[in-house]
Amino acid sequence: MEKILAVLALVLCCIPSLLEAQPWVQELDSVLLTLTEQEMFNGQVLLVEKDEIVFYNGYGSYDNKPIDTTSLLPIASVSKSITAFGIMILKEQGKLSYDDKITEYLPGMPYPDITIRQLLNQTSGIPNFLSVAIEYGDTTRVMNRVMNKDRIFELIKDVSPTAGKAGEKFFYNNSNYLLCRSIIESVSGMSYSDFMAQNLWEPLDMNQTESDTNDYPEDIQINTNNFYNPESEINSTARDLFRFSQALTNDILVSQESVEEAFSQTRLNDGTISNYGLGWYIRETPDNKSVGHWGGGELIKSYLEIYLTEEKKLVILSVNSTGYIDKTYRVIRNIWENKPYEIPTQLSEYDIDPKLFQQYTGRYLTPNLGLLHISTENGKLYLRPDPVPGKEELVPSSDSTFYFRNQDLEWQFYHSGKGDVIGFGFKDDRKNMGPKQD
């Protein structure tokens, strides 16, 4: 406990007058204020050097309230690192082993050969449960109940969808961590939210972190966009995520041996290496090592990065600014590192001739995103990944380039020398475009 209190004291003492420090700090604050005024950034930014917070501030608004350093914001898939930490705690308590079969804790789950470790490092081979729900659930009409965790587990046990061979390849799949959460509940005898509150939030003084239940009233209108909602969402602050990172780098609650194991790359069945450890992406060279996790969702994006060699940390939580957040992230990093940077500019909608849309409709098989369906409806162009039922409008920025209103992505339709549409993919990345199928 003394070690925990010492670290927390260090965190708290570093907060006052952060924006009155070095010139780069003032420059970064000025740039973020400009982006906020232009409605291009809303969120929190926290930067750390050698356990000292050197920058921390909130910008913009969320839910019609100004964002400050105490505002709770969704952290999306950064929660995977936290869930993995919960499993780590149970392992250190002797209540489970990473190499235990998941059916020991989730009876009836039709995957008897998969281990907890393979869930954590995303090599289990299980199918994406959303795809299963789409295939076996009726998403063409209003459904009478949300597909929550219990319903999706019932469906998985009932239809036994095929899994790939465990340990064969890395496949980022939210369903792995849905099962991890359920294992925490099975082993601890507590709800996920209560376990985290008792074992993480309270010991680490993460008093601005909470996990909601995602309970829906019985009479809610269910549609194809909200019918599948099996997980609760963690909301937190950048400072609380920093406190969580301190537990990892200062051996609080868990041992250094466990942390090193979590921060180690995964060896696949064929001997090749995956750069995903136990809840962390890992970047490693002979001279440098860093770990991190990132999360994204509808209008949200989160970053938690730990630069182990440099003894630095970065936390960014953004809301309602996903159309520019990746560019904003690069600006933050470059100003911090005293490198040249370019302030993002707003994309504007191009006055395109809608007749061009007919050339673009069809299916495109992309190497990284699978089959994409491009369709026209009411004079607008839409993209739908297969087999997801929802679609996203493609907003024109030129005759051949498009963007999403709420994501930092630009797309391009590629033409042959004769002017025929031959492919679709990310802008200026012709070699990875998806060829048109029809």
Secondary structure per residue as TSV (DSSP state, phi and psi in degrees):
chain	resnum	aa	ss	phi	psi
A	1	M	-	360.0	-36.7
A	2	E	H	-60.4	-38.0
A	3	K	H	-66.4	-40.1
A	4	I	H	-61.9	-47.1
A	5	L	H	-64.2	-36.0
A	6	A	H	-65.0	-42.6
A	7	V	H	-66.4	-41.5
A	8	L	H	-64.2	-38.2
A	9	A	H	-62.5	-39.1
A	10	L	H	-63.2	-42.3
A	11	V	H	-60.7	-47.5
A	12	L	H	-69.6	-36.1
A	13	C	H	-70.7	-17.0
A	14	C	T	-88.9	-6.3
A	15	I	-	-79.8	-43.0
A	16	P	T	-60.7	144.4
A	17	S	T	57.5	30.5
A	18	L	G	-62.6	-35.0
A	19	L	G	-84.8	8.3
A	20	E	G	-107.4	14.3
A	21	A	S	-90.9	-129.8
A	22	Q	S	-64.9	157.7
A	23	P	H	-57.0	-37.0
A	24	W	H	-64.0	-30.3
A	25	V	H	-64.4	-46.1
A	26	Q	H	-65.4	-37.7
A	27	E	H	-64.4	-44.5
A	28	L	H	-64.0	-43.0
A	29	D	H	-60.8	-41.6
A	30	S	H	-63.5	-42.3
A	31	V	H	-65.2	-43.7
A	32	L	H	-66.1	-35.5
A	33	L	H	-64.9	-39.4
A	34	T	H	-63.1	-45.4
A	35	L	H	-64.1	-34.5
A	36	T	H	-66.1	-45.0
A	37	E	H	-61.2	-31.1
A	38	Q	T	-89.0	10.7
A	39	E	T	58.7	39.7
A	40	M	-	-113.3	-7.7
A	41	F	-	-150.9	133.4
A	42	N	-	-138.4	126.3
A	43	G	E	157.5	-160.9
A	44	Q	E	-124.2	145.4
A	45	V	E	-131.4	129.0
A	46	L	E	-134.9	130.5
A	47	L	E	-127.4	141.1
A	48	V	E	-132.7	138.9
A	49	E	E	-131.0	120.7
A	50	K	T	49.8	52.0
A	51	D	T	68.7	8.1
A	52	E	E	-111.4	126.1
A	53	I	E	-71.2	119.5
A	54	V	E	-106.5	-10.3
A	55	F	E	-158.4	129.7
A	56	Y	E	-158.6	121.6
A	57	N	E	-160.9	162.6
A	58	G	E	-117.2	151.1
A	59	Y	E	-141.0	147.0
A	60	G	S	77.0	-148.4
A	61	S	E	-146.6	162.7
A	62	Y	E	-151.3	130.9
A	63	D	T	54.3	40.8
A	64	N	T	63.8	24.1
A	65	K	E	-128.3	142.1
A	66	P	E	-61.5	142.2
A	67	I	-	-90.3	124.0
A	68	D	-	-123.5	-166.8
A	69	T	T	-75.6	-6.1
A	70	T	T	-107.5	0.3
A	71	S	-	-71.6	130.1
A	72	L	-	-79.9	128.7
A	73	L	E	-129.3	150.6
A	74	P	E	-66.6	141.4
A	75	I	-	-108.8	-2.4
A	76	A	G	52.5	-133.9
A	77	S	G	-76.5	-1.5
A	78	V	G	-59.9	-21.9
A	79	S	H	-62.4	-21.3
A	80	K	H	-61.8	-40.0
A	81	S	H	-64.2	-35.9
A	82	I	H	-70.1	-43.0
A	83	T	H	-60.8	-42.6
A	84	A	H	-60.7	-36.0
A	85	F	H	-65.1	-38.3
A	86	G	H	-61.8	-42.6
A	87	I	H	-62.1	-39.3
A	88	M	H	-61.0	-41.1
A	89	I	H	-62.0	-45.1
A	90	L	H	-63.4	-35.4
A	91	K	H	-65.3	-43.8
A	92	E	H	-68.6	-23.8
A	93	Q	T	-81.3	-2.2
A	94	G	T	76.6	18.9
A	95	K	S	-94.8	-9.9
A	96	L	-	-162.0	167.9
A	97	S	-	-124.9	146.9
A	98	Y	T	-58.2	-29.2
A	99	D	T	-94.8	9.9
A	100	D	S	-66.1	145.2
A	101	K	B	-72.2	141.3
A	102	I	G	-67.3	-25.7
A	103	T	G	-67.6	-15.9
A	104	E	G	-64.4	-28.5
A	105	Y	T	-112.6	-16.7
A	106	L	S	-127.3	73.8
A	107	P	T	-58.9	139.9
A	108	G	T	90.4	-11.5
A	109	M	-	-68.8	127.3
A	110	P	S	-81.1	41.0
A	111	Y	-	-136.8	74.2
A	112	P	T	-69.5	-16.3
A	113	D	T	-99.0	-2.9
A	114	I	-	-88.0	137.1
A	115	T	B	-102.6	165.4
A	116	I	H	-61.7	-39.7
A	117	R	H	-57.3	-41.0
A	118	Q	H	-70.9	-26.0
A	119	L	H	-68.3	-46.3
A	120	L	H	-63.1	-40.9
A	121	N	T	-95.6	12.2
A	122	Q	T	60.2	41.0
A	123	T	-	-122.3	18.2
A	124	S	S	-68.9	-29.2
A	125	G	-	82.8	0.0
A	126	I	-	-66.4	153.4
A	127	P	-	-73.0	160.7
A	128	N	-	-72.1	120.9
A	129	F	H	-65.3	-25.9
A	130	L	H	-62.3	-43.0
A	131	S	H	-62.4	-37.2
A	132	V	H	-65.2	-43.0
A	133	A	H	-63.7	-37.8
A	134	I	H	-66.8	-40.7
A	135	E	H	-70.4	-39.8
A	136	Y	H	-104.8	-12.5
A	137	G	S	-99.2	152.8
A	138	D	-	-87.1	98.3
A	139	T	-	-96.0	6.7
A	140	T	S	-88.0	-7.5
A	141	R	S	-140.7	170.3
A	142	V	-	-65.3	130.9
A	143	M	-	-97.5	159.1
A	144	N	S	-90.1	-12.1
A	145	R	S	-147.7	150.0
A	146	V	-	-67.2	140.9
A	147	M	B	-79.2	84.6
A	148	N	-	-85.3	-173.1
A	149	K	H	-60.8	-45.0
A	150	D	H	-62.5	-41.1
A	151	R	H	-68.5	-40.2
A	152	I	H	-69.4	-35.6
A	153	F	H	-65.4	-40.1
A	154	E	H	-59.5	-41.9
A	155	L	H	-66.0	-43.9
A	156	I	H	-61.2	-45.0
A	157	K	H	-66.2	-31.4
A	158	D	H	-76.4	-45.4
A	159	V	H	-98.3	-13.9
A	160	S	-	46.2	61.8
A	161	P	-	-61.6	145.5
A	162	T	-	-65.7	139.6
A	163	A	-	-110.5	153.7
A	164	G	-	-76.1	177.2
A	165	K	-	-74.8	124.9
A	166	A	T	-62.4	138.0
A	167	G	T	81.1	1.5
A	168	E	S	-80.5	-38.8
A	169	K	-	-155.3	157.9
A	170	F	-	-79.7	131.2
A	171	F	-	-143.2	109.7
A	172	Y	-	-66.7	119.6
A	173	N	-	-148.0	115.1
A	174	N	H	-57.1	-27.2
A	175	S	H	-64.6	-27.8
A	176	N	H	-57.1	-43.1
A	177	Y	H	-85.1	-18.4
A	178	L	H	-64.0	-42.0
A	179	L	H	-68.5	-37.1
A	180	C	H	-60.6	-42.8
A	181	R	H	-60.1	-42.3
A	182	S	H	-68.0	-34.1
A	183	I	H	-65.3	-40.4
A	184	I	H	-57.7	-43.1
A	185	E	H	-67.2	-41.1
A	186	S	H	-65.1	-43.3
A	187	V	H	-74.2	-41.4
A	188	S	H	-83.7	-21.6
A	189	G	S	72.1	16.5
A	190	M	S	-124.9	162.2
A	191	S	-	-67.4	155.9
A	192	Y	H	-55.6	-45.0
A	193	S	H	-62.1	-43.8
A	194	D	H	-68.2	-39.4
A	195	F	H	-62.2	-45.2
A	196	M	H	-65.7	-40.0
A	197	A	I	-61.8	-43.0
A	198	Q	I	-76.0	-34.1
A	199	N	I	-104.1	-15.9
A	200	L	I	-125.7	-61.1
A	201	W	I	-54.9	-50.4
A	202	E	T	-71.1	-49.7
A	203	P	T	-61.7	-32.1
A	204	L	T	-95.1	6.1
A	205	D	T	56.6	36.6
A	206	M	-	-85.5	66.1
A	207	N	T	-81.0	2.9
A	208	Q	T	-117.3	34.4
A	209	T	-	-127.3	138.4
A	210	E	E	-151.5	154.7
A	211	S	E	-117.4	116.6
A	212	D	-	-80.7	172.0
A	213	T	-	-97.8	-15.7
A	214	N	-	56.7	31.6
A	215	D	-	-74.5	139.6
A	216	Y	-	-117.9	143.3
A	217	P	-	-65.1	154.6
A	218	E	T	-62.3	-28.9
A	219	D	T	-96.4	15.0
A	220	I	-	-65.5	144.9
A	221	Q	-	-78.5	113.9
A	222	I	-	-96.3	134.4
A	223	N	-	-138.8	-174.0
A	224	T	T	-67.9	-15.7
A	225	N	T	-90.1	-25.6
A	226	N	T	-123.7	7.7
A	227	F	S	-68.7	-25.1
A	228	Y	B	-110.5	110.9
A	229	N	-	-151.7	73.7
A	230	P	-	-85.9	-12.3
A	231	E	S	-119.3	147.1
A	232	S	-	-77.8	163.3
A	233	E	-	-112.7	137.9
A	234	I	E	-93.5	129.9
A	235	N	E	-114.4	139.2
A	236	S	E	-155.0	-171.0
A	237	T	-	-122.1	161.9
A	238	A	H	-61.5	-35.8
A	239	R	H	-67.5	-39.5
A	240	D	H	-66.2	-35.8
A	241	L	H	-67.8	-32.8
A	242	F	H	-62.9	-42.6
A	243	R	H	-60.3	-40.5
A	244	F	H	-60.8	-44.3
A	245	S	H	-63.3	-31.7
A	246	Q	H	-64.6	-32.8
A	247	A	H	-62.2	-33.4
A	248	L	H	-77.6	-42.4
A	249	T	H	-88.0	-8.0
A	250	N	T	-120.6	14.1
A	251	D	T	56.0	47.4
A	252	I	-	-100.4	130.4
A	253	L	S	76.0	-29.5
A	254	V	S	-133.8	164.3
A	255	S	-	-83.8	159.7
A	256	Q	H	-61.2	-35.5
A	257	E	H	-60.9	-42.2
A	258	S	H	-67.0	-39.2
A	259	V	H	-65.4	-44.4
A	260	E	H	-60.9	-36.3
A	261	E	H	-66.9	-40.7
A	262	A	H	-64.9	-33.4
A	263	F	T	-91.2	18.7
A	264	S	S	-105.8	141.7
A	265	Q	-	-66.4	159.2
A	266	T	E	-100.1	132.6
A	267	R	E	-94.1	122.1
A	268	L	-	-81.2	172.9
A	269	N	T	-56.5	-35.1
A	270	D	T	-88.3	6.8
A	271	G	S	92.2	-10.1
A	272	T	-	-75.0	167.2
A	273	I	E	-111.0	136.6
A	274	S	E	-102.3	140.5
A	275	N	S	-88.5	19.2
A	276	Y	B	-110.8	123.4
A	277	G	-	-91.5	-133.4
A	278	L	S	-99.3	78.3
A	279	G	S	92.1	13.3
A	280	W	-	-143.0	139.1
A	281	Y	E	-78.7	142.6
A	282	I	E	-125.9	128.5
A	283	R	E	-115.1	119.8
A	284	E	E	-140.8	130.3
A	285	T	-	-128.1	172.9
A	286	P	S	-57.9	-24.8
A	287	D	S	-111.2	-7.0
A	288	N	-	-151.5	145.7
A	289	K	E	-145.1	135.4
A	290	S	E	-143.2	156.8
A	291	V	E	-132.2	157.3
A	292	G	E	-171.6	171.7
A	293	H	E	-146.1	151.4
A	294	W	E	-132.7	153.0
A	295	G	E	-138.3	150.0
A	296	G	E	-145.7	152.7
A	297	G	E	-162.8	-167.2
A	298	E	T	-64.9	108.1
A	299	L	T	69.2	16.5
A	300	I	E	-132.9	153.0
A	301	K	E	-152.6	137.2
A	302	S	E	-135.0	148.9
A	303	Y	E	-135.9	134.0
A	304	L	E	-134.7	113.6
A	305	E	E	-128.6	136.0
A	306	I	E	-122.7	112.3
A	307	Y	E	-92.9	93.6
A	308	L	T	-64.0	-44.7
A	309	T	T	-66.0	-41.3
A	310	E	T	-85.8	-8.9
A	311	E	T	57.4	48.3
A	312	K	E	-126.8	159.7
A	313	K	E	-143.4	149.9
A	314	L	E	-136.3	133.9
A	315	V	E	-132.3	126.3
A	316	I	E	-130.9	127.1
A	317	L	E	-119.9	121.0
A	318	S	E	-126.5	148.4
A	319	V	E	-137.0	145.1
A	320	N	S	53.9	31.0
A	321	S	-	-146.6	22.9
A	322	T	T	-67.5	-18.4
A	323	G	T	-66.2	-16.3
A	324	Y	T	-134.1	1.0
A	325	I	H	-67.5	-37.0
A	326	D	H	-65.1	-37.9
A	327	K	H	-69.0	-37.3
A	328	T	H	-64.5	-40.3
A	329	Y	H	-56.4	-44.8
A	330	R	H	-65.8	-36.2
A	331	V	H	-62.6	-45.6
A	332	I	H	-59.3	-48.4
A	333	R	H	-61.6	-43.9
A	334	N	H	-69.0	-40.9
A	335	I	H	-63.7	-43.4
A	336	W	H	-59.7	-39.1
A	337	E	T	-94.9	9.3
A	338	N	T	58.3	46.0
A	339	K	-	-114.7	158.7
A	340	P	-	-61.3	149.7
A	341	Y	-	-146.6	161.3
A	342	E	-	-127.0	122.2
A	343	I	-	-70.5	131.5
A	344	P	-	-61.6	149.3
A	345	T	-	-116.6	151.7
A	346	Q	-	-70.5	135.4
A	347	L	-	-75.1	142.9
A	348	S	-	-121.3	148.4
A	349	E	-	-75.3	130.2
A	350	Y	-	-90.2	141.5
A	351	D	-	-82.8	85.5
A	352	I	-	-90.6	154.1
A	353	D	-	-78.4	114.0
A	354	P	G	-57.5	-18.6
A	355	K	G	-62.5	-25.1
A	356	L	G	-65.5	-25.2
A	357	F	H	-59.8	-33.3
A	358	Q	H	-62.9	-30.0
A	359	Q	H	-70.6	-26.6
A	360	Y	H	-92.4	-21.9
A	361	T	-	-63.3	145.4
A	362	G	E	142.8	-166.5
A	363	R	E	-114.8	140.2
A	364	Y	E	-130.1	125.9
A	365	L	E	-97.1	102.4
A	366	T	E	-94.1	149.1
A	367	P	T	-70.0	-28.2
A	368	N	T	-107.2	-25.4
A	369	L	T	-112.6	0.1
A	370	G	E	77.0	-154.5
A	371	L	E	-80.7	124.8
A	372	L	E	-113.4	133.8
A	373	H	E	-103.4	124.7
A	374	I	E	-109.6	125.6
A	375	S	E	-135.6	163.0
A	376	T	E	-117.0	136.8
A	377	E	E	-152.1	124.1
A	378	N	T	53.0	42.6
A	379	G	T	74.8	17.9
A	380	K	E	-129.9	157.3
A	381	L	E	-105.5	138.5
A	382	Y	E	-130.9	149.6
A	383	L	E	-116.2	134.5
A	384	R	E	-134.1	118.4
A	385	P	E	-72.5	146.1
A	386	D	T	-86.5	131.3
A	387	P	T	-106.3	26.9
A	388	V	-	-64.4	135.3
A	389	P	S	-77.7	-24.6
A	390	G	-	-82.0	164.9
A	391	K	-	-136.8	159.7
A	392	E	E	-125.6	135.7
A	393	E	E	-69.5	135.5
A	394	L	E	-95.5	113.3
A	395	V	E	-92.6	126.3
A	396	P	E	-71.4	136.0
A	397	S	S	-114.4	-9.4
A	398	S	S	-163.9	-172.0
A	399	D	S	-67.0	-21.8
A	400	S	S	-127.5	-4.4
A	401	T	E	-115.6	149.2
A	402	F	E	-144.7	164.0
A	403	Y	E	-146.4	162.5
A	404	F	-	-89.6	143.1
A	405	R	T	-65.5	-28.6
A	406	N	T	-118.1	19.2
A	407	Q	S	-139.2	151.9
A	408	D	S	-87.7	60.1
A	409	L	-	-134.3	136.0
A	410	E	E	-119.2	138.5
A	411	W	E	-115.1	161.8
A	412	Q	E	-146.5	138.8
A	413	F	E	-93.5	129.3
A	414	Y	E	-101.9	142.0
A	415	H	E	-116.3	153.5
A	416	S	-	-79.1	176.2
A	417	G	T	-63.2	-20.9
A	418	K	T	-91.0	-1.5
A	419	G	S	94.3	2.1
A	420	D	-	-79.0	144.5
A	421	V	E	-74.3	121.9
A	422	I	E	-118.7	-13.6
A	423	G	E	-168.1	171.1
A	424	F	E	-148.2	143.0
A	425	G	E	176.1	-160.8
A	426	F	E	-67.3	148.8
A	427	K	T	-60.2	137.6
A	428	D	T	59.2	32.7
A	429	D	-	-134.7	57.4
A	430	R	G	-59.5	-35.3
A	431	K	G	-66.3	-22.1
A	432	N	G	-106.8	16.3
A	433	M	-	-67.9	158.2
A	434	G	E	-93.1	118.6
A	435	P	E	-60.9	144.3
A	436	K	B	-71.4	133.4
A	437	Q	-	-93.9	-25.6
A	438	D	-	-156.9	360.0
